[in-house]
Amino acid sequence: MTDDPMRDLLEEATTTVATGGDVGRTVGLASLLSLVTGSVATVTAATIALVVLLFVLSPFAFLLGFGLLLG
């Protein structure tokens, strides 16, 4: 059997609850979904912050560059 990290992650997430059966699998998948949702939210927030920062700083960079061109 090959080593598949995604399969290991899924098996780890689905076996975290000792009740077994569908309840354990459901709770494990819900926790995995929560982890993925949190990761996506973090990446989205970082991307939005970067875009906002660039829009805020771009006029200053333009003015600085224009001033350097004029000497």
PDB file of N, CA, C, O and CB in Angstrom:
ATOM      1  N   MET A   1       0.846  -1.179   0.000  1.00  0.00           N
ATOM      2  CA  MET A   1       0.000   0.000   0.000  1.00  0.00           C
ATOM      3  C   MET A   1       0.892   1.243   0.000  1.00  0.00           C
ATOM      4  O   MET A   1       1.873   1.301   0.740  1.00  0.00           O
ATOM      5  CB  MET A   1      -0.963  -0.002   1.226  1.00  0.00           C
ATOM      6  N   THR A   2       0.561   2.215  -0.810  1.00  0.00           N
ATOM      7  CA  THR A   2       1.380   3.421  -0.918  1.00  0.00           C
ATOM      8  C   THR A   2       1.054   4.389   0.213  1.00  0.00           C
ATOM      9  O   THR A   2      -0.033   4.355   0.789  1.00  0.00           O
ATOM     10  CB  THR A   2       1.165   4.101  -2.282  1.00  0.00           C
ATOM     11  N   ASP A   3       2.013   5.247   0.514  1.00  0.00           N
ATOM     12  CA  ASP A   3       1.799   6.270   1.535  1.00  0.00           C
ATOM     13  C   ASP A   3       1.077   7.453   0.913  1.00  0.00           C
ATOM     14  O   ASP A   3       1.614   8.124   0.031  1.00  0.00           O
ATOM     15  CB  ASP A   3       3.142   6.720   2.169  1.00  0.00           C
ATOM     16  N   ASP A   4      -0.121   7.700   1.366  1.00  0.00           N
ATOM     17  CA  ASP A   4      -0.918   8.813   0.862  1.00  0.00           C
ATOM     18  C   ASP A   4      -1.249   9.733   2.036  1.00  0.00           C
ATOM     19  O   ASP A   4      -2.050   9.364   2.896  1.00  0.00           O
ATOM     20  CB  ASP A   4      -2.223   8.305   0.154  1.00  0.00           C
ATOM     21  N   PRO A   5      -0.647  10.926   2.088  1.00  0.00           N
ATOM     22  CA  PRO A   5      -0.881  11.801   3.233  1.00  0.00           C
ATOM     23  C   PRO A   5      -2.330  12.262   3.358  1.00  0.00           C
ATOM     24  O   PRO A   5      -2.820  12.445   4.472  1.00  0.00           O
ATOM     25  CB  PRO A   5       0.014  12.999   3.141  1.00  0.00           C
ATOM     26  N   MET A   6      -3.018  12.451   2.247  1.00  0.00           N
ATOM     27  CA  MET A   6      -4.417  12.878   2.330  1.00  0.00           C
ATOM     28  C   MET A   6      -5.290  11.770   2.920  1.00  0.00           C
ATOM     29  O   MET A   6      -6.213  12.040   3.688  1.00  0.00           O
ATOM     30  CB  MET A   6      -4.940  13.281   0.937  1.00  0.00           C
ATOM     31  N   ARG A   7      -4.993  10.527   2.556  1.00  0.00           N
ATOM     32  CA  ARG A   7      -5.754   9.409   3.121  1.00  0.00           C
ATOM     33  C   ARG A   7      -5.489   9.290   4.617  1.00  0.00           C
ATOM     34  O   ARG A   7      -6.403   9.033   5.401  1.00  0.00           O
ATOM     35  CB  ARG A   7      -5.396   8.089   2.407  1.00  0.00           C
ATOM     36  N   ASP A   8      -4.226   9.479   5.005  1.00  0.00           N
ATOM     37  CA  ASP A   8      -3.883   9.435   6.428  1.00  0.00           C
ATOM     38  C   ASP A   8      -4.597  10.543   7.193  1.00  0.00           C
ATOM     39  O   ASP A   8      -5.091  10.319   8.298  1.00  0.00           O
ATOM     40  CB  ASP A   8      -2.366   9.555   6.619  1.00  0.00           C
ATOM     41  N   LEU A   9      -4.651  11.748   6.603  1.00  0.00           N
ATOM     42  CA  LEU A   9      -5.334  12.863   7.251  1.00  0.00           C
ATOM     43  C   LEU A   9      -6.819  12.575   7.395  1.00  0.00           C
ATOM     44  O   LEU A   9      -7.410  12.857   8.438  1.00  0.00           O
ATOM     45  CB  LEU A   9      -5.121  14.156   6.460  1.00  0.00           C
ATOM     46  N   LEU A  10      -7.426  12.014   6.353  1.00  0.00           N
ATOM     47  CA  LEU A  10      -8.846  11.693   6.404  1.00  0.00           C
ATOM     48  C   LEU A  10      -9.121  10.601   7.434  1.00  0.00           C
ATOM     49  O   LEU A  10     -10.093  10.691   8.184  1.00  0.00           O
ATOM     50  CB  LEU A  10      -9.343  11.258   5.026  1.00  0.00           C
ATOM     51  N   GLU A  11      -8.276   9.572   7.476  1.00  0.00           N
ATOM     52  CA  GLU A  11      -8.467   8.504   8.452  1.00  0.00           C
ATOM     53  C   GLU A  11      -8.276   9.021   9.866  1.00  0.00           C
ATOM     54  O   GLU A  11      -8.994   8.619  10.782  1.00  0.00           O
ATOM     55  CB  GLU A  11      -7.506   7.351   8.179  1.00  0.00           C
ATOM     56  N   GLU A  12      -7.306   9.915  10.048  1.00  0.00           N
ATOM     57  CA  GLU A  12      -7.076  10.482  11.373  1.00  0.00           C
ATOM     58  C   GLU A  12      -8.272  11.319  11.804  1.00  0.00           C
ATOM     59  O   GLU A  12      -8.677  11.281  12.966  1.00  0.00           O
ATOM     60  CB  GLU A  12      -5.795  11.333  11.385  1.00  0.00           C
ATOM     61  N   ALA A  13      -8.832  12.072  10.872  1.00  0.00           N
ATOM     62  CA  ALA A  13      -9.976  12.925  11.192  1.00  0.00           C
ATOM     63  C   ALA A  13     -11.224  12.103  11.464  1.00  0.00           C
ATOM     64  O   ALA A  13     -12.059  12.501  12.277  1.00  0.00           O
ATOM     65  CB  ALA A  13     -10.239  13.905  10.059  1.00  0.00           C
ATOM     66  N   THR A  14     -11.365  10.968  10.800  1.00  0.00           N
ATOM     67  CA  THR A  14     -12.584  10.178  10.974  1.00  0.00           C
ATOM     68  C   THR A  14     -12.503   9.215  12.142  1.00  0.00           C
ATOM     69  O   THR A  14     -13.504   8.582  12.478  1.00  0.00           O
ATOM     70  CB  THR A  14     -12.879   9.411   9.719  1.00  0.00           C
ATOM     71  N   THR A  15     -11.358   9.085  12.767  1.00  0.00           N
ATOM     72  CA  THR A  15     -11.247   8.154  13.892  1.00  0.00           C
ATOM     73  C   THR A  15     -10.944   8.877  15.198  1.00  0.00           C
ATOM     74  O   THR A  15     -10.478   8.251  16.150  1.00  0.00           O
ATOM     75  CB  THR A  15     -10.165   7.119  13.615  1.00  0.00           C
ATOM     76  N   THR A  16     -11.200  10.191  15.265  1.00  0.00           N
ATOM     77  CA  THR A  16     -10.890  10.932  16.485  1.00  0.00           C
ATOM     78  C   THR A  16     -11.908  10.683  17.589  1.00  0.00           C
ATOM     79  O   THR A  16     -11.586  10.870  18.762  1.00  0.00           O
ATOM     80  CB  THR A  16     -10.817  12.411  16.186  1.00  0.00           C
ATOM     81  N   VAL A  17     -13.125  10.268  17.255  1.00  0.00           N
ATOM     82  CA  VAL A  17     -14.159  10.029  18.248  1.00  0.00           C
ATOM     83  C   VAL A  17     -14.269   8.532  18.486  1.00  0.00           C
ATOM     84  O   VAL A  17     -14.335   7.746  17.541  1.00  0.00           O
ATOM     85  CB  VAL A  17     -15.520  10.624  17.797  1.00  0.00           C
ATOM     86  N   ALA A  18     -14.288   8.146  19.749  1.00  0.00           N
ATOM     87  CA  ALA A  18     -14.259   6.728  20.096  1.00  0.00           C
ATOM     88  C   ALA A  18     -15.626   6.062  20.010  1.00  0.00           C
ATOM     89  O   ALA A  18     -15.726   4.857  20.239  1.00  0.00           O
ATOM     90  CB  ALA A  18     -13.709   6.557  21.481  1.00  0.00           C
ATOM     91  N   THR A  19     -16.674   6.800  19.691  1.00  0.00           N
ATOM     92  CA  THR A  19     -18.000   6.193  19.647  1.00  0.00           C
ATOM     93  C   THR A  19     -18.152   5.243  18.478  1.00  0.00           C
ATOM     94  O   THR A  19     -18.968   4.322  18.530  1.00  0.00           O
ATOM     95  CB  THR A  19     -19.062   7.262  19.574  1.00  0.00           C
ATOM     96  N   GLY A  20     -17.388   5.448  17.437  1.00  0.00           N
ATOM     97  CA  GLY A  20     -17.418   4.541  16.298  1.00  0.00           C
ATOM     98  C   GLY A  20     -18.636   4.751  15.422  1.00  0.00           C
ATOM     99  O   GLY A  20     -19.542   5.519  15.746  1.00  0.00           O
ATOM    100  N   GLY A  21     -18.630   4.052  14.317  1.00  0.00           N
ATOM    101  CA  GLY A  21     -19.762   4.111  13.402  1.00  0.00           C
ATOM    102  C   GLY A  21     -19.911   5.449  12.721  1.00  0.00           C
ATOM    103  O   GLY A  21     -18.947   6.189  12.526  1.00  0.00           O
ATOM    104  N   ASP A  22     -21.152   5.738  12.364  1.00  0.00           N
ATOM    105  CA  ASP A  22     -21.439   6.962  11.615  1.00  0.00           C
ATOM    106  C   ASP A  22     -21.243   8.222  12.446  1.00  0.00           C
ATOM    107  O   ASP A  22     -20.887   9.269  11.905  1.00  0.00           O
ATOM    108  CB  ASP A  22     -22.850   6.922  11.090  1.00  0.00           C
ATOM    109  N   VAL A  23     -21.469   8.136  13.746  1.00  0.00           N
ATOM    110  CA  VAL A  23     -21.331   9.321  14.599  1.00  0.00           C
ATOM    111  C   VAL A  23     -19.880   9.780  14.632  1.00  0.00           C
ATOM    112  O   VAL A  23     -19.596  10.967  14.474  1.00  0.00           O
ATOM    113  CB  VAL A  23     -21.831   9.026  16.031  1.00  0.00           C
ATOM    114  N   GLY A  24     -18.970   8.846  14.837  1.00  0.00           N
ATOM    115  CA  GLY A  24     -17.547   9.193  14.864  1.00  0.00           C
ATOM    116  C   GLY A  24     -17.067   9.736  13.535  1.00  0.00           C
ATOM    117  O   GLY A  24     -16.300  10.697  13.482  1.00  0.00           O
ATOM    118  N   ARG A  25     -17.525   9.114  12.466  1.00  0.00           N
ATOM    119  CA  ARG A  25     -17.129   9.577  11.127  1.00  0.00           C
ATOM    120  C   ARG A  25     -17.685  10.978  10.856  1.00  0.00           C
ATOM    121  O   ARG A  25     -16.999  11.819  10.275  1.00  0.00           O
ATOM    122  CB  ARG A  25     -17.623   8.587  10.039  1.00  0.00           C
ATOM    123  N   THR A  26     -18.917  11.223  11.274  1.00  0.00           N
ATOM    124  CA  THR A  26     -19.526  12.538  11.059  1.00  0.00           C
ATOM    125  C   THR A  26     -18.797  13.619  11.840  1.00  0.00           C
ATOM    126  O   THR A  26     -18.520  14.693  11.306  1.00  0.00           O
ATOM    127  CB  THR A  26     -20.999  12.514  11.458  1.00  0.00           C
ATOM    128  N   VAL A  27     -18.487  13.344  13.093  1.00  0.00           N
ATOM    129  CA  VAL A  27     -17.771  14.326  13.914  1.00  0.00           C
ATOM    130  C   VAL A  27     -16.374  14.553  13.359  1.00  0.00           C
ATOM    131  O   VAL A  27     -15.897  15.688  13.328  1.00  0.00           O
ATOM    132  CB  VAL A  27     -17.694  13.862  15.386  1.00  0.00           C
ATOM    133  N   GLY A  28     -15.716  13.494  12.922  1.00  0.00           N
ATOM    134  CA  GLY A  28     -14.378  13.635  12.346  1.00  0.00           C
ATOM    135  C   GLY A  28     -14.386  14.439  11.067  1.00  0.00           C
ATOM    136  O   GLY A  28     -13.520  15.289  10.862  1.00  0.00           O
ATOM    137  N   LEU A  29     -15.356  14.181  10.200  1.00  0.00           N
ATOM    138  CA  LEU A  29     -15.449  14.943   8.951  1.00  0.00           C
ATOM    139  C   LEU A  29     -15.827  16.398   9.210  1.00  0.00           C
ATOM    140  O   LEU A  29     -15.385  17.294   8.492  1.00  0.00           O
ATOM    141  CB  LEU A  29     -16.470  14.300   8.013  1.00  0.00           C
ATOM    142  N   ALA A  30     -16.644  16.632  10.236  1.00  0.00           N
ATOM    143  CA  ALA A  30     -16.985  18.015  10.586  1.00  0.00           C
ATOM    144  C   ALA A  30     -15.751  18.761  11.072  1.00  0.00           C
ATOM    145  O   ALA A  30     -15.570  19.936  10.752  1.00  0.00           O
ATOM    146  CB  ALA A  30     -18.085  18.048  11.665  1.00  0.00           C
ATOM    147  N   SER A  31     -14.900  18.086  11.842  1.00  0.00           N
ATOM    148  CA  SER A  31     -13.677  18.746  12.303  1.00  0.00           C
ATOM    149  C   SER A  31     -12.723  18.985  11.143  1.00  0.00           C
ATOM    150  O   SER A  31     -12.039  20.008  11.106  1.00  0.00           O
ATOM    151  CB  SER A  31     -12.988  17.909  13.389  1.00  0.00           C
ATOM    152  N   LEU A  32     -12.670  18.063  10.203  1.00  0.00           N
ATOM    153  CA  LEU A  32     -11.833  18.255   9.015  1.00  0.00           C
ATOM    154  C   LEU A  32     -12.361  19.414   8.171  1.00  0.00           C
ATOM    155  O   LEU A  32     -11.580  20.216   7.661  1.00  0.00           O
ATOM    156  CB  LEU A  32     -11.778  16.960   8.173  1.00  0.00           C
ATOM    157  N   LEU A  33     -13.674  19.502   8.024  1.00  0.00           N
ATOM    158  CA  LEU A  33     -14.280  20.616   7.296  1.00  0.00           C
ATOM    159  C   LEU A  33     -13.990  21.943   7.991  1.00  0.00           C
ATOM    160  O   LEU A  33     -13.745  22.954   7.333  1.00  0.00           O
ATOM    161  CB  LEU A  33     -15.794  20.409   7.163  1.00  0.00           C
ATOM    162  N   SER A  34     -14.018  21.936   9.313  1.00  0.00           N
ATOM    163  CA  SER A  34     -13.697  23.140  10.073  1.00  0.00           C
ATOM    164  C   SER A  34     -12.255  23.560   9.845  1.00  0.00           C
ATOM    165  O   SER A  34     -11.970  24.750   9.715  1.00  0.00           O
ATOM    166  CB  SER A  34     -13.947  22.916  11.561  1.00  0.00           C
ATOM    167  N   LEU A  35     -11.347  22.600   9.795  1.00  0.00           N
ATOM    168  CA  LEU A  35      -9.937  22.898   9.543  1.00  0.00           C
ATOM    169  C   LEU A  35      -9.752  23.495   8.154  1.00  0.00           C
ATOM    170  O   LEU A  35      -9.032  24.481   7.992  1.00  0.00           O
ATOM    171  CB  LEU A  35      -9.082  21.629   9.693  1.00  0.00           C
ATOM    172  N   VAL A  36     -10.390  22.910   7.160  1.00  0.00           N
ATOM    173  CA  VAL A  36     -10.272  23.411   5.785  1.00  0.00           C
ATOM    174  C   VAL A  36     -10.893  24.801   5.669  1.00  0.00           C
ATOM    175  O   VAL A  36     -10.326  25.681   5.022  1.00  0.00           O
ATOM    176  CB  VAL A  36     -10.949  22.438   4.791  1.00  0.00           C
ATOM    177  N   THR A  37     -12.047  25.003   6.288  1.00  0.00           N
ATOM    178  CA  THR A  37     -12.712  26.305   6.250  1.00  0.00           C
ATOM    179  C   THR A  37     -11.853  27.374   6.909  1.00  0.00           C
ATOM    180  O   THR A  37     -11.749  28.490   6.400  1.00  0.00           O
ATOM    181  CB  THR A  37     -14.077  26.232   6.938  1.00  0.00           C
ATOM    182  N   GLY A  38     -11.243  27.040   8.033  1.00  0.00           N
ATOM    183  CA  GLY A  38     -10.356  27.990   8.705  1.00  0.00           C
ATOM    184  C   GLY A  38      -9.152  28.346   7.860  1.00  0.00           C
ATOM    185  O   GLY A  38      -8.734  29.504   7.823  1.00  0.00           O
ATOM    186  N   SER A  39      -8.593  27.358   7.182  1.00  0.00           N
ATOM    187  CA  SER A  39      -7.444  27.616   6.310  1.00  0.00           C
ATOM    188  C   SER A  39      -7.828  28.518   5.142  1.00  0.00           C
ATOM    189  O   SER A  39      -7.097  29.449   4.805  1.00  0.00           O
ATOM    190  CB  SER A  39      -6.867  26.299   5.786  1.00  0.00           C
ATOM    191  N   VAL A  40      -8.962  28.243   4.533  1.00  0.00           N
ATOM    192  CA  VAL A  40      -9.424  29.063   3.411  1.00  0.00           C
ATOM    193  C   VAL A  40      -9.712  30.488   3.880  1.00  0.00           C
ATOM    194  O   VAL A  40      -9.389  31.445   3.176  1.00  0.00           O
ATOM    195  CB  VAL A  40     -10.687  28.443   2.766  1.00  0.00           C
ATOM    196  N   ALA A  41     -10.311  30.638   5.050  1.00  0.00           N
ATOM    197  CA  ALA A  41     -10.600  31.973   5.578  1.00  0.00           C
ATOM    198  C   ALA A  41      -9.319  32.746   5.852  1.00  0.00           C
ATOM    199  O   ALA A  41      -9.256  33.950   5.608  1.00  0.00           O
ATOM    200  CB  ALA A  41     -11.434  31.874   6.857  1.00  0.00           C
ATOM    201  N   THR A  42      -8.296  32.062   6.360  1.00  0.00           N
ATOM    202  CA  THR A  42      -7.021  32.720   6.635  1.00  0.00           C
ATOM    203  C   THR A  42      -6.360  33.200   5.350  1.00  0.00           C
ATOM    204  O   THR A  42      -5.873  34.328   5.280  1.00  0.00           O
ATOM    205  CB  THR A  42      -6.085  31.773   7.383  1.00  0.00           C
ATOM    206  N   VAL A  43      -6.344  32.351   4.346  1.00  0.00           N
ATOM    207  CA  VAL A  43      -5.740  32.731   3.062  1.00  0.00           C
ATOM    208  C   VAL A  43      -6.523  33.879   2.423  1.00  0.00           C
ATOM    209  O   VAL A  43      -5.927  34.801   1.866  1.00  0.00           O
ATOM    210  CB  VAL A  43      -5.690  31.514   2.101  1.00  0.00           C
ATOM    211  N   THR A  44      -7.839  33.828   2.498  1.00  0.00           N
ATOM    212  CA  THR A  44      -8.667  34.895   1.935  1.00  0.00           C
ATOM    213  C   THR A  44      -8.419  36.220   2.649  1.00  0.00           C
ATOM    214  O   THR A  44      -8.292  37.260   2.004  1.00  0.00           O
ATOM    215  CB  THR A  44     -10.150  34.522   2.022  1.00  0.00           C
ATOM    216  N   ALA A  45      -8.349  36.185   3.976  1.00  0.00           N
ATOM    217  CA  ALA A  45      -8.099  37.411   4.736  1.00  0.00           C
ATOM    218  C   ALA A  45      -6.729  37.990   4.418  1.00  0.00           C
ATOM    219  O   ALA A  45      -6.581  39.207   4.303  1.00  0.00           O
ATOM    220  CB  ALA A  45      -8.215  37.140   6.234  1.00  0.00           C
ATOM    221  N   ALA A  46      -5.730  37.134   4.277  1.00  0.00           N
ATOM    222  CA  ALA A  46      -4.387  37.613   3.942  1.00  0.00           C
ATOM    223  C   ALA A  46      -4.359  38.230   2.551  1.00  0.00           C
ATOM    224  O   ALA A  46      -3.695  39.244   2.338  1.00  0.00           O
ATOM    225  CB  ALA A  46      -3.371  36.467   4.029  1.00  0.00           C
ATOM    226  N   THR A  47      -5.067  37.634   1.611  1.00  0.00           N
ATOM    227  CA  THR A  47      -5.119  38.170   0.249  1.00  0.00           C
ATOM    228  C   THR A  47      -5.814  39.528   0.223  1.00  0.00           C
ATOM    229  O   THR A  47      -5.340  40.456  -0.432  1.00  0.00           O
ATOM    230  CB  THR A  47      -5.842  37.189  -0.688  1.00  0.00           C
ATOM    231  N   ILE A  48      -6.923  39.647   0.926  1.00  0.00           N
ATOM    232  CA  ILE A  48      -7.641  40.920   0.979  1.00  0.00           C
ATOM    233  C   ILE A  48      -6.784  41.989   1.644  1.00  0.00           C
ATOM    234  O   ILE A  48      -6.747  43.129   1.180  1.00  0.00           O
ATOM    235  CB  ILE A  48      -8.973  40.760   1.733  1.00  0.00           C
ATOM    236  N   ALA A  49      -6.096  41.634   2.724  1.00  0.00           N
ATOM    237  CA  ALA A  49      -5.226  42.596   3.404  1.00  0.00           C
ATOM    238  C   ALA A  49      -4.106  43.061   2.490  1.00  0.00           C
ATOM    239  O   ALA A  49      -3.757  44.242   2.495  1.00  0.00           O
ATOM    240  CB  ALA A  49      -4.641  41.984   4.677  1.00  0.00           C
ATOM    241  N   LEU A  50      -3.542  42.165   1.713  1.00  0.00           N
ATOM    242  CA  LEU A  50      -2.470  42.533   0.790  1.00  0.00           C
ATOM    243  C   LEU A  50      -2.980  43.472  -0.301  1.00  0.00           C
ATOM    244  O   LEU A  50      -2.316  44.454  -0.633  1.00  0.00           O
ATOM    245  CB  LEU A  50      -1.855  41.278   0.160  1.00  0.00           C
ATOM    246  N   VAL A  51      -4.143  43.179  -0.856  1.00  0.00           N
ATOM    247  CA  VAL A  51      -4.710  44.031  -1.905  1.00  0.00           C
ATOM    248  C   VAL A  51      -5.029  45.421  -1.349  1.00  0.00           C
ATOM    249  O   VAL A  51      -4.741  46.428  -1.995  1.00  0.00           O
ATOM    250  CB  VAL A  51      -5.986  43.384  -2.501  1.00  0.00           C
ATOM    251  N   VAL A  52      -5.618  45.477  -0.165  1.00  0.00           N
ATOM    252  CA  VAL A  52      -5.929  46.771   0.452  1.00  0.00           C
ATOM    253  C   VAL A  52      -4.650  47.544   0.728  1.00  0.00           C
ATOM    254  O   VAL A  52      -4.590  48.749   0.480  1.00  0.00           O
ATOM    255  CB  VAL A  52      -6.727  46.579   1.758  1.00  0.00           C
ATOM    256  N   LEU A  53      -3.639  46.876   1.232  1.00  0.00           N
ATOM    257  CA  LEU A  53      -2.359  47.536   1.503  1.00  0.00           C
ATOM    258  C   LEU A  53      -1.754  48.098   0.219  1.00  0.00           C
ATOM    259  O   LEU A  53      -1.230  49.212   0.213  1.00  0.00           O
ATOM    260  CB  LEU A  53      -1.376  46.553   2.163  1.00  0.00           C
ATOM    261  N   LEU A  54      -1.826  47.338  -0.857  1.00  0.00           N
ATOM    262  CA  LEU A  54      -1.285  47.819  -2.129  1.00  0.00           C
ATOM    263  C   LEU A  54      -2.063  49.021  -2.653  1.00  0.00           C
ATOM    264  O   LEU A  54      -1.466  49.955  -3.188  1.00  0.00           O
ATOM    265  CB  LEU A  54      -1.300  46.701  -3.165  1.00  0.00           C
ATOM    266  N   PHE A  55      -3.388  49.011  -2.506  1.00  0.00           N
ATOM    267  CA  PHE A  55      -4.179  50.150  -2.958  1.00  0.00           C
ATOM    268  C   PHE A  55      -3.932  51.385  -2.097  1.00  0.00           C
ATOM    269  O   PHE A  55      -3.972  52.508  -2.599  1.00  0.00           O
ATOM    270  CB  PHE A  55      -5.659  49.798  -2.948  1.00  0.00           C
ATOM    271  N   VAL A  56      -3.681  51.188  -0.818  1.00  0.00           N
ATOM    272  CA  VAL A  56      -3.410  52.323   0.062  1.00  0.00           C
ATOM    273  C   VAL A  56      -2.037  52.907  -0.230  1.00  0.00           C
ATOM    274  O   VAL A  56      -1.874  54.127  -0.236  1.00  0.00           O
ATOM    275  CB  VAL A  56      -3.506  51.902   1.537  1.00  0.00           C
ATOM    276  N   LEU A  57      -1.050  52.056  -0.473  1.00  0.00           N
ATOM    277  CA  LEU A  57       0.316  52.531  -0.670  1.00  0.00           C
ATOM    278  C   LEU A  57       0.621  52.938  -2.108  1.00  0.00           C
ATOM    279  O   LEU A  57       1.611  53.630  -2.345  1.00  0.00           O
ATOM    280  CB  LEU A  57       1.279  51.472  -0.244  1.00  0.00           C
ATOM    281  N   SER A  58      -0.191  52.534  -3.063  1.00  0.00           N
ATOM    282  CA  SER A  58       0.136  52.820  -4.461  1.00  0.00           C
ATOM    283  C   SER A  58       0.188  54.315  -4.787  1.00  0.00           C
ATOM    284  O   SER A  58       1.066  54.709  -5.554  1.00  0.00           O
ATOM    285  CB  SER A  58      -0.869  52.154  -5.355  1.00  0.00           C
ATOM    286  N   PRO A  59      -0.685  55.170  -4.263  1.00  0.00           N
ATOM    287  CA  PRO A  59      -0.535  56.602  -4.572  1.00  0.00           C
ATOM    288  C   PRO A  59       0.785  57.177  -4.059  1.00  0.00           C
ATOM    289  O   PRO A  59       1.406  58.003  -4.727  1.00  0.00           O
ATOM    290  CB  PRO A  59      -1.695  57.386  -3.974  1.00  0.00           C
ATOM    291  N   PHE A  60       1.207  56.745  -2.885  1.00  0.00           N
ATOM    292  CA  PHE A  60       2.467  57.240  -2.337  1.00  0.00           C
ATOM    293  C   PHE A  60       3.649  56.776  -3.178  1.00  0.00           C
ATOM    294  O   PHE A  60       4.592  57.533  -3.405  1.00  0.00           O
ATOM    295  CB  PHE A  60       2.638  56.778  -0.888  1.00  0.00           C
ATOM    296  N   ALA A  61       3.596  55.544  -3.635  1.00  0.00           N
ATOM    297  CA  ALA A  61       4.675  55.034  -4.482  1.00  0.00           C
ATOM    298  C   ALA A  61       4.698  55.777  -5.816  1.00  0.00           C
ATOM    299  O   ALA A  61       5.769  56.066  -6.351  1.00  0.00           O
ATOM    300  CB  ALA A  61       4.513  53.516  -4.716  1.00  0.00           C
ATOM    301  N   PHE A  62       3.525  56.084  -6.347  1.00  0.00           N
ATOM    302  CA  PHE A  62       3.452  56.830  -7.606  1.00  0.00           C
ATOM    303  C   PHE A  62       4.033  58.232  -7.432  1.00  0.00           C
ATOM    304  O   PHE A  62       4.821  58.690  -8.260  1.00  0.00           O
ATOM    305  CB  PHE A  62       1.993  56.914  -8.103  1.00  0.00           C
ATOM    306  N   LEU A  63       3.641  58.908  -6.358  1.00  0.00           N
ATOM    307  CA  LEU A  63       4.157  60.261  -6.113  1.00  0.00           C
ATOM    308  C   LEU A  63       5.656  60.249  -5.869  1.00  0.00           C
ATOM    309  O   LEU A  63       6.366  61.139  -6.338  1.00  0.00           O
ATOM    310  CB  LEU A  63       3.446  60.893  -4.921  1.00  0.00           C
ATOM    311  N   LEU A  64       6.142  59.259  -5.146  1.00  0.00           N
ATOM    312  CA  LEU A  64       7.576  59.158  -4.897  1.00  0.00           C
ATOM    313  C   LEU A  64       8.322  58.920  -6.205  1.00  0.00           C
ATOM    314  O   LEU A  64       9.350  59.550  -6.453  1.00  0.00           O
ATOM    315  CB  LEU A  64       7.876  58.029  -3.894  1.00  0.00           C
ATOM    316  N   GLY A  65       7.821  58.026  -7.033  1.00  0.00           N
ATOM    317  CA  GLY A  65       8.460  57.760  -8.318  1.00  0.00           C
ATOM    318  C   GLY A  65       8.424  58.968  -9.232  1.00  0.00           C
ATOM    319  O   GLY A  65       9.403  59.259  -9.920  1.00  0.00           O
ATOM    320  N   PHE A  66       7.301  59.676  -9.247  1.00  0.00           N
ATOM    321  CA  PHE A  66       7.180  60.872 -10.082  1.00  0.00           C
ATOM    322  C   PHE A  66       8.135  61.961  -9.594  1.00  0.00           C
ATOM    323  O   PHE A  66       8.744  62.668 -10.398  1.00  0.00           O
ATOM    324  CB  PHE A  66       5.725  61.394 -10.076  1.00  0.00           C
ATOM    325  N   GLY A  67       8.259  62.090  -8.283  1.00  0.00           N
ATOM    326  CA  GLY A  67       9.182  63.071  -7.721  1.00  0.00           C
ATOM    327  C   GLY A  67      10.626  62.739  -8.034  1.00  0.00           C
ATOM    328  O   GLY A  67      11.434  63.636  -8.276  1.00  0.00           O
ATOM    329  N   LEU A  68      10.959  61.459  -8.031  1.00  0.00           N
ATOM    330  CA  LEU A  68      12.334  61.067  -8.357  1.00  0.00           C
ATOM    331  C   LEU A  68      12.631  61.294  -9.834  1.00  0.00           C
ATOM    332  O   LEU A  68      13.764  61.605 -10.203  1.00  0.00           O
ATOM    333  CB  LEU A  68      12.573  59.594  -7.994  1.00  0.00           C
ATOM    334  N   LEU A  69      11.604  61.138 -10.687  1.00  0.00           N
ATOM    335  CA  LEU A  69      11.813  61.382 -12.117  1.00  0.00           C
ATOM    336  C   LEU A  69      12.080  62.859 -12.401  1.00  0.00           C
ATOM    337  O   LEU A  69      12.895  63.202 -13.257  1.00  0.00           O
ATOM    338  CB  LEU A  69      10.598  60.909 -12.917  1.00  0.00           C
ATOM    339  N   LEU A  70      11.386  63.718 -11.676  1.00  0.00           N
ATOM    340  CA  LEU A  70      11.570  65.156 -11.888  1.00  0.00           C
ATOM    341  C   LEU A  70      12.880  65.658 -11.279  1.00  0.00           C
ATOM    342  O   LEU A  70      13.386  66.719 -11.645  1.00  0.00           O
ATOM    343  CB  LEU A  70      10.395  65.927 -11.293  1.00  0.00           C
ATOM    344  N   GLY A  71      13.405  64.887 -10.362  1.00  0.00           N
ATOM    345  CA  GLY A  71      14.721  65.189  -9.811  1.00  0.00           C
ATOM    346  C   GLY A  71      14.700  66.206  -8.744  1.00  0.00           C
ATOM    347  O   GLY A  71      15.749  66.549  -8.197  1.00  0.00           O
TER     348      GLY A  71
END
